[in-house]
Amino acid sequence: MDSIYILVPIAIVFTMLAVAAFFWAVNNKQYDDLEASAHSILFDDDADQIDPQVNSSTVTDEKVADD
């Protein structure tokens, strides 16, 4: 019975810390955009970095050299 006097306040403190951490995360917009990370793997970032004019001139130079 004596241990309940120690365990109940500890449980209340842990619960208050968990609730405080949750509200801190909500206030700092941690839960605003949950689907952006899931959709980001679907987009190819490497395609934006390739210059299509450089690739087409290389291909035409190779075709002219082969003919």
Biopython code that builds the backbone (N, CA, C, O; Angstrom):
import numpy as np
from Bio.PDB.StructureBuilder import StructureBuilder

atoms = [
    (1, "MET", "N", (0.815, -1.195, 0.000)),
    (1, "MET", "CA", (0.000, 0.000, 0.000)),
    (1, "MET", "C", (0.858, 1.258, 0.000)),
    (1, "MET", "O", (0.447, 2.289, -0.533)),
    (2, "ASP", "N", (2.025, 1.184, 0.582)),
    (2, "ASP", "CA", (2.894, 2.363, 0.637)),
    (2, "ASP", "C", (3.436, 2.726, -0.749)),
    (2, "ASP", "O", (3.707, 3.894, -1.029)),
    (3, "SER", "N", (3.590, 1.727, -1.606)),
    (3, "SER", "CA", (4.136, 2.005, -2.935)),
    (3, "SER", "C", (3.154, 2.796, -3.799)),
    (3, "SER", "O", (3.573, 3.486, -4.729)),
    (4, "ILE", "N", (1.870, 2.708, -3.512)),
    (4, "ILE", "CA", (0.888, 3.449, -4.312)),
    (4, "ILE", "C", (1.037, 4.956, -4.111)),
    (4, "ILE", "O", (0.711, 5.738, -5.005)),
    (5, "TYR", "N", (1.523, 5.360, -2.951)),
    (5, "TYR", "CA", (1.741, 6.781, -2.691)),
    (5, "TYR", "C", (2.898, 7.327, -3.528)),
    (5, "TYR", "O", (2.995, 8.534, -3.752)),
    (6, "ILE", "N", (3.757, 6.446, -3.979)),
    (6, "ILE", "CA", (4.875, 6.854, -4.840)),
    (6, "ILE", "C", (4.504, 6.702, -6.311)),
    (6, "ILE", "O", (4.838, 7.560, -7.128)),
    (7, "LEU", "N", (3.817, 5.618, -6.650)),
    (7, "LEU", "CA", (3.535, 5.315, -8.052)),
    (7, "LEU", "C", (2.479, 6.232, -8.670)),
    (7, "LEU", "O", (2.599, 6.597, -9.840)),
    (8, "VAL", "N", (1.469, 6.606, -7.925)),
    (8, "VAL", "CA", (0.414, 7.476, -8.475)),
    (8, "VAL", "C", (0.966, 8.856, -8.830)),
    (8, "VAL", "O", (0.693, 9.326, -9.934)),
    (9, "PRO", "N", (1.715, 9.526, -7.980)),
    (9, "PRO", "CA", (2.283, 10.814, -8.402)),
    (9, "PRO", "C", (3.247, 10.700, -9.582)),
    (9, "PRO", "O", (3.297, 11.583, -10.438)),
    (10, "ILE", "N", (4.012, 9.605, -9.622)),
    (10, "ILE", "CA", (4.923, 9.405, -10.751)),
    (10, "ILE", "C", (4.128, 9.226, -12.041)),
    (10, "ILE", "O", (4.501, 9.771, -13.079)),
    (11, "ALA", "N", (3.041, 8.469, -11.983)),
    (11, "ALA", "CA", (2.192, 8.270, -13.161)),
    (11, "ALA", "C", (1.541, 9.584, -13.596)),
    (11, "ALA", "O", (1.415, 9.846, -14.792)),
    (12, "ILE", "N", (1.136, 10.390, -12.653)),
    (12, "ILE", "CA", (0.537, 11.686, -12.989)),
    (12, "ILE", "C", (1.564, 12.600, -13.635)),
    (12, "ILE", "O", (1.244, 13.305, -14.592)),
    (13, "VAL", "N", (2.778, 12.603, -13.137)),
    (13, "VAL", "CA", (3.845, 13.442, -13.711)),
    (13, "VAL", "C", (4.169, 12.986, -15.130)),
    (13, "VAL", "O", (4.301, 13.817, -16.029)),
    (14, "PHE", "N", (4.300, 11.670, -15.344)),
    (14, "PHE", "CA", (4.569, 11.166, -16.692)),
    (14, "PHE", "C", (3.433, 11.493, -17.657)),
    (14, "PHE", "O", (3.680, 11.826, -18.816)),
    (15, "THR", "N", (2.199, 11.399, -17.190)),
    (15, "THR", "CA", (1.051, 11.742, -18.038)),
    (15, "THR", "C", (1.063, 13.216, -18.396)),
    (15, "THR", "O", (0.792, 13.582, -19.540)),
    (16, "MET", "N", (1.373, 14.058, -17.434)),
    (16, "MET", "CA", (1.433, 15.500, -17.707)),
    (16, "MET", "C", (2.568, 15.817, -18.679)),
    (16, "MET", "O", (2.415, 16.685, -19.538)),
    (17, "LEU", "N", (3.691, 15.135, -18.558)),
    (17, "LEU", "CA", (4.801, 15.353, -19.502)),
    (17, "LEU", "C", (4.422, 14.905, -20.914)),
    (17, "LEU", "O", (4.758, 15.576, -21.890)),
    (18, "ALA", "N", (3.726, 13.778, -21.024)),
    (18, "ALA", "CA", (3.313, 13.298, -22.340)),
    (18, "ALA", "C", (2.307, 14.258, -22.982)),
    (18, "ALA", "O", (2.391, 14.534, -24.179)),
    (19, "VAL", "N", (1.368, 14.761, -22.201)),
    (19, "VAL", "CA", (0.384, 15.716, -22.730)),
    (19, "VAL", "C", (1.079, 17.013, -23.126)),
    (19, "VAL", "O", (0.750, 17.597, -24.159)),
    (20, "ALA", "N", (2.023, 17.468, -22.330)),
    (20, "ALA", "CA", (2.761, 18.697, -22.654)),
    (20, "ALA", "C", (3.573, 18.514, -23.937)),
    (20, "ALA", "O", (3.630, 19.421, -24.768)),
    (21, "ALA", "N", (4.200, 17.348, -24.103)),
    (21, "ALA", "CA", (4.969, 17.086, -25.323)),
    (21, "ALA", "C", (4.049, 17.040, -26.545)),
    (21, "ALA", "O", (4.413, 17.530, -27.614)),
    (22, "PHE", "N", (2.878, 16.463, -26.391)),
    (22, "PHE", "CA", (1.934, 16.419, -27.502)),
    (22, "PHE", "C", (1.490, 17.828, -27.901)),
    (22, "PHE", "O", (1.485, 18.157, -29.087)),
    (23, "PHE", "N", (1.119, 18.662, -26.929)),
    (23, "PHE", "CA", (0.686, 20.014, -27.261)),
    (23, "PHE", "C", (1.835, 20.847, -27.820)),
    (23, "PHE", "O", (1.604, 21.709, -28.668)),
    (24, "TRP", "N", (3.064, 20.614, -27.368)),
    (24, "TRP", "CA", (4.214, 21.308, -27.941)),
    (24, "TRP", "C", (4.372, 20.944, -29.417)),
    (24, "TRP", "O", (4.628, 21.809, -30.255)),
    (25, "ALA", "N", (4.216, 19.654, -29.725)),
    (25, "ALA", "CA", (4.347, 19.209, -31.115)),
    (25, "ALA", "C", (3.244, 19.795, -31.984)),
    (25, "ALA", "O", (3.498, 20.179, -33.126)),
    (26, "VAL", "N", (2.043, 19.868, -31.470)),
    (26, "VAL", "CA", (0.934, 20.449, -32.243)),
    (26, "VAL", "C", (1.169, 21.940, -32.454)),
    (26, "VAL", "O", (0.949, 22.442, -33.556)),
    (27, "ASN", "N", (1.603, 22.646, -31.442)),
    (27, "ASN", "CA", (1.839, 24.087, -31.563)),
    (27, "ASN", "C", (3.006, 24.414, -32.486)),
    (27, "ASN", "O", (3.031, 25.492, -33.080)),
    (28, "ASN", "N", (3.972, 23.509, -32.620)),
    (28, "ASN", "CA", (5.110, 23.725, -33.515)),
    (28, "ASN", "C", (4.881, 23.129, -34.897)),
    (28, "ASN", "O", (5.826, 22.953, -35.666)),
    (29, "LYS", "N", (3.624, 22.819, -35.213)),
    (29, "LYS", "CA", (3.200, 22.363, -36.538)),
    (29, "LYS", "C", (3.884, 21.074, -36.977)),
    (29, "LYS", "O", (4.218, 20.917, -38.151)),
    (30, "GLN", "N", (4.091, 20.166, -36.054)),
    (30, "GLN", "CA", (4.702, 18.883, -36.393)),
    (30, "GLN", "C", (3.727, 17.963, -37.117)),
    (30, "GLN", "O", (4.148, 17.059, -37.838)),
    (31, "TYR", "N", (2.441, 18.183, -36.933)),
    (31, "TYR", "CA", (1.424, 17.310, -37.505)),
    (31, "TYR", "C", (0.650, 17.977, -38.639)),
    (31, "TYR", "O", (-0.409, 17.475, -39.017)),
    (32, "ASP", "N", (1.130, 19.078, -39.194)),
    (32, "ASP", "CA", (0.374, 19.792, -40.217)),
    (32, "ASP", "C", (0.311, 19.053, -41.543)),
    (32, "ASP", "O", (-0.767, 18.946, -42.127)),
    (33, "ASP", "N", (1.420, 18.544, -42.030)),
    (33, "ASP", "CA", (1.455, 17.915, -43.348)),
    (33, "ASP", "C", (2.000, 16.497, -43.223)),
    (33, "ASP", "O", (3.199, 16.262, -43.372)),
    (34, "LEU", "N", (1.108, 15.567, -42.948)),
    (34, "LEU", "CA", (1.537, 14.188, -42.722)),
    (34, "LEU", "C", (1.747, 13.416, -44.013)),
    (34, "LEU", "O", (2.428, 12.390, -44.005)),
    (35, "GLU", "N", (1.175, 13.883, -45.134)),
    (35, "GLU", "CA", (1.243, 13.110, -46.370)),
    (35, "GLU", "C", (2.343, 13.571, -47.323)),
    (35, "GLU", "O", (2.597, 12.888, -48.315)),
    (36, "ALA", "N", (2.992, 14.678, -47.071)),
    (36, "ALA", "CA", (4.026, 15.160, -47.982)),
    (36, "ALA", "C", (5.213, 14.194, -48.044)),
    (36, "ALA", "O", (5.756, 13.951, -49.121)),
    (37, "SER", "N", (5.607, 13.657, -46.925)),
    (37, "SER", "CA", (6.732, 12.714, -46.923)),
    (37, "SER", "C", (6.381, 11.430, -47.661)),
    (37, "SER", "O", (7.223, 10.836, -48.334)),
    (38, "ALA", "N", (5.131, 11.011, -47.527)),
    (38, "ALA", "CA", (4.714, 9.778, -48.209)),
    (38, "ALA", "C", (4.657, 9.977, -49.724)),
    (38, "ALA", "O", (4.960, 9.053, -50.479)),
    (39, "HIS", "N", (4.279, 11.153, -50.165)),
    (39, "HIS", "CA", (4.179, 11.411, -51.601)),
    (39, "HIS", "C", (5.518, 11.828, -52.218)),
    (39, "HIS", "O", (5.677, 11.764, -53.437)),
    (40, "SER", "N", (6.464, 12.246, -51.409)),
    (40, "SER", "CA", (7.732, 12.732, -51.962)),
    (40, "SER", "C", (8.530, 11.625, -52.637)),
    (40, "SER", "O", (9.346, 11.913, -53.513)),
    (41, "ILE", "N", (8.320, 10.372, -52.259)),
    (41, "ILE", "CA", (9.064, 9.292, -52.895)),
    (41, "ILE", "C", (8.550, 8.998, -54.295)),
    (41, "ILE", "O", (9.215, 8.304, -55.065)),
    (42, "LEU", "N", (7.376, 9.517, -54.635)),
    (42, "LEU", "CA", (6.794, 9.251, -55.944)),
    (42, "LEU", "C", (7.345, 10.181, -57.028)),
    (42, "LEU", "O", (7.200, 9.897, -58.217)),
    (43, "PHE", "N", (7.967, 11.274, -56.631)),
    (43, "PHE", "CA", (8.461, 12.250, -57.589)),
    (43, "PHE", "C", (9.953, 12.059, -57.818)),
    (43, "PHE", "O", (10.714, 11.839, -56.876)),
    (44, "ASP", "N", (10.360, 12.146, -59.069)),
    (44, "ASP", "CA", (11.758, 11.957, -59.431)),
    (44, "ASP", "C", (12.454, 13.308, -59.447)),
    (44, "ASP", "O", (12.173, 14.134, -60.315)),
    (45, "ASP", "N", (13.342, 13.544, -58.518)),
    (45, "ASP", "CA", (14.049, 14.822, -58.435)),
    (45, "ASP", "C", (15.177, 14.910, -59.440)),
    (45, "ASP", "O", (15.580, 16.016, -59.800)),
    (46, "ASP", "N", (15.704, 13.789, -59.909)),
    (46, "ASP", "CA", (16.818, 13.811, -60.845)),
    (46, "ASP", "C", (16.399, 14.329, -62.212)),
    (46, "ASP", "O", (17.233, 14.886, -62.926)),
    (47, "ALA", "N", (15.158, 14.170, -62.601)),
    (47, "ALA", "CA", (14.696, 14.621, -63.912)),
    (47, "ALA", "C", (14.726, 16.140, -64.023)),
    (47, "ALA", "O", (14.871, 16.675, -65.123)),
    (48, "ASP", "N", (14.591, 16.834, -62.915)),
    (48, "ASP", "CA", (14.622, 18.295, -62.938)),
    (48, "ASP", "C", (16.033, 18.827, -63.146)),
    (48, "ASP", "O", (16.192, 19.955, -63.613)),
    (49, "GLN", "N", (17.035, 18.073, -62.823)),
    (49, "GLN", "CA", (18.407, 18.540, -62.896)),
    (49, "GLN", "C", (19.050, 18.299, -64.258)),
    (49, "GLN", "O", (20.094, 18.882, -64.549)),
    (50, "ILE", "N", (18.463, 17.469, -65.087)),
    (50, "ILE", "CA", (19.031, 17.150, -66.396)),
    (50, "ILE", "C", (18.575, 18.190, -67.412)),
    (50, "ILE", "O", (17.386, 18.498, -67.491)),
    (51, "ASP", "N", (19.495, 18.726, -68.177)),
    (51, "ASP", "CA", (19.175, 19.699, -69.206)),
    (51, "ASP", "C", (18.842, 18.944, -70.502)),
    (51, "ASP", "O", (19.718, 18.281, -71.059)),
    (52, "PRO", "N", (17.612, 19.028, -70.989)),
    (52, "PRO", "CA", (17.244, 18.244, -72.176)),
    (52, "PRO", "C", (18.009, 18.673, -73.433)),
    (52, "PRO", "O", (18.212, 17.839, -74.316)),
    (53, "GLN", "N", (18.443, 19.933, -73.554)),
    (53, "GLN", "CA", (19.164, 20.381, -74.743)),
    (53, "GLN", "C", (20.546, 19.749, -74.806)),
    (53, "GLN", "O", (21.030, 19.431, -75.892)),
    (54, "VAL", "N", (21.177, 19.567, -73.675)),
    (54, "VAL", "CA", (22.504, 18.950, -73.655)),
    (54, "VAL", "C", (22.397, 17.502, -74.106)),
    (54, "VAL", "O", (23.226, 17.033, -74.886)),
    (55, "ASN", "N", (21.395, 16.794, -73.626)),
    (55, "ASN", "CA", (21.240, 15.387, -73.984)),
    (55, "ASN", "C", (20.873, 15.225, -75.455)),
    (55, "ASN", "O", (21.356, 14.291, -76.095)),
    (56, "SER", "N", (20.032, 16.103, -76.017)),
    (56, "SER", "CA", (19.632, 15.957, -77.412)),
    (56, "SER", "C", (20.787, 16.273, -78.354)),
    (56, "SER", "O", (20.911, 15.636, -79.400)),
    (57, "SER", "N", (21.644, 17.250, -78.010)),
    (57, "SER", "CA", (22.782, 17.568, -78.880)),
    (57, "SER", "C", (23.800, 16.431, -78.857)),
    (57, "SER", "O", (24.443, 16.152, -79.869)),
    (58, "THR", "N", (23.948, 15.785, -77.725)),
    (58, "THR", "CA", (24.870, 14.657, -77.637)),
    (58, "THR", "C", (24.389, 13.509, -78.498)),
    (58, "THR", "O", (25.187, 12.851, -79.165)),
    (59, "VAL", "N", (23.089, 13.265, -78.486)),
    (59, "VAL", "CA", (22.520, 12.171, -79.270)),
    (59, "VAL", "C", (22.658, 12.463, -80.747)),
    (59, "VAL", "O", (23.003, 11.562, -81.512)),
    (60, "THR", "N", (22.401, 13.690, -81.181)),
    (60, "THR", "CA", (22.507, 14.008, -82.611)),
    (60, "THR", "C", (23.958, 13.948, -83.065)),
    (60, "THR", "O", (24.213, 13.538, -84.198)),
    (61, "ASP", "N", (24.906, 14.331, -82.247)),
    (61, "ASP", "CA", (26.317, 14.259, -82.616)),
    (61, "ASP", "C", (26.728, 12.805, -82.823)),
    (61, "ASP", "O", (27.494, 12.492, -83.734)),
    (62, "GLU", "N", (26.214, 11.924, -81.973)),
    (62, "GLU", "CA", (26.551, 10.511, -82.104)),
    (62, "GLU", "C", (25.947, 9.932, -83.362)),
    (62, "GLU", "O", (26.571, 9.098, -84.018)),
    (63, "LYS", "N", (24.728, 10.362, -83.720)),
    (63, "LYS", "CA", (24.081, 9.834, -84.928)),
    (63, "LYS", "C", (24.824, 10.304, -86.176)),
    (63, "LYS", "O", (24.988, 9.544, -87.130)),
    (64, "VAL", "N", (25.268, 11.549, -86.165)),
    (64, "VAL", "CA", (25.993, 12.072, -87.327)),
    (64, "VAL", "C", (27.317, 11.328, -87.470)),
    (64, "VAL", "O", (27.732, 11.003, -88.582)),
    (65, "ALA", "N", (27.970, 11.061, -86.359)),
    (65, "ALA", "CA", (29.254, 10.357, -86.402)),
    (65, "ALA", "C", (29.072, 8.921, -86.890)),
    (65, "ALA", "O", (29.958, 8.388, -87.557)),
    (66, "ASP", "N", (27.943, 8.283, -86.572)),
    (66, "ASP", "CA", (27.700, 6.898, -87.004)),
    (66, "ASP", "C", (27.371, 6.836, -88.487)),
    (66, "ASP", "O", (27.651, 5.819, -89.122)),
    (67, "ASP", "N", (26.792, 7.873, -89.061)),
    (67, "ASP", "CA", (26.381, 7.834, -90.471)),
    (67, "ASP", "C", (27.576, 8.003, -91.345)),
    (67, "ASP", "O", (27.450, 7.999, -92.570)),
]
sb = StructureBuilder()
sb.init_structure("model")
sb.init_model(0)
sb.init_chain("A")
sb.init_seg("    ")
for serial, (resi, resn, name, xyz) in enumerate(atoms, 1):
    if name == "N":
        sb.init_residue(resn, " ", resi, " ")
    sb.init_atom(name, np.array(xyz, "f"), 0.0, 1.0, " ", f" {name:<3s}", serial, name[0])
structure = sb.get_structure()
